[in-house]
């Protein structure tokens, strides 16, 4: 989180944050994300029950956390998207539409 907030200067306060994945990497950063006081924190995982478990049981007492399947993200946008999955963000994946959840000003140029 320090690299994102301090080195890159990305503010999370009052922002809508999406975390992709609900495994160890996601669980390892969620308390740090919540400490930055985002407007919302949504966890999206390929298995919804894992996302709900991570968000509701572990982190909901610390801030606004929700779990959602990828299909529920249609029409929504986020200020910050954190990839906490084992999958990389390759060109092939971008073509599949993962970047559609970013607000237009934040989308990558390629």
N, C-alpha and C positions, 0 to 999 in steps of 0.2 A: 504494500500500500504506500509505503514511503516513496517508492520510485514514481508511482502514479501521481500522488498529491504534491510532493515536494520537488522532485526532479523534473517532472513534466508539467507541473503547475495546474493539474486538473482538480478543480474544486468539486467536491461531492455534496456540500451543504446545499440544501433546498433543491436538489436535482433528483430526477427519476433515474434510478440505477437498475440495470438488468445484469444478473449474474447467470451465465450459462454454465450449468453443471451443479451437482449437489454432493459431490464426493469430498474427499479430504482437502483438496485445494480450495474448494468453495467454502467449506466449513472453517478453514484456516484464516480466511480473509473477512468473513461476515461481521465479526465483532469490530474489526477495524473500520470497515465500511460504515457500520452503524454509528461508530464513535464520531464520524464526520457529519452526522445529522442530515442524511439525505431526506428528501420529501417522501420518497418511497424506495423500497428495495424489493425487486421481484426476482425470484429464483425460478429458472426454467431448466427442467431436466427431462431427459428422454423417458424416464419413468417418473410419473407425477407423484407417486407415493413417496419416493425418495426426497423429492423437492419439498413436499409438504412436511415430511418428517423433519428435515433439516431446518426449515423456516419456522414452523409452528412450535416444535418441541424445544429447540435449542436457542433460537434467536428472537422470537416474537416478544419476549419480555423486555428486550433491549431496544426495540424500535419498530417502525412500520415495515413488516416483512410479509410478503405474500408468495405463494407458489402458483405457477401456471404452466400448462403444457404449451409447446410451441404453437399449436393451433389457436390458442387463446390470445396470442400476441398480435394477430391480424388487426390492423387499424390502429394499433398503439405505437407510441414512439418513446424513446428513452434518450436521456442526455448522455449517459455513459453506459457502455456495455463492456463487461469484464468476462473474458473467456476463461473459465476455470475447468474446462474439459480437457481430456487427453488428446482431443483432435485439434490440429492447428488450423489457422485461418488461411487456407490456401486459395489461390485464384479460383480453383474449381468450386469451392464452397461459396465464395462470394457470388458466383453466378447463380447459385441455388437460392439466393434470396436472403441469406442471414443478415445482410446489411440493411434490409428494409425496415428494421426496427429502430435504426438510428435516425434522429432528426436530420433533415437535409443538410444543414450547415456542418454537421459532424461526420457525415459519410465520407469514406475514403474516396479518392479521386479515380481509382482504377477498378 
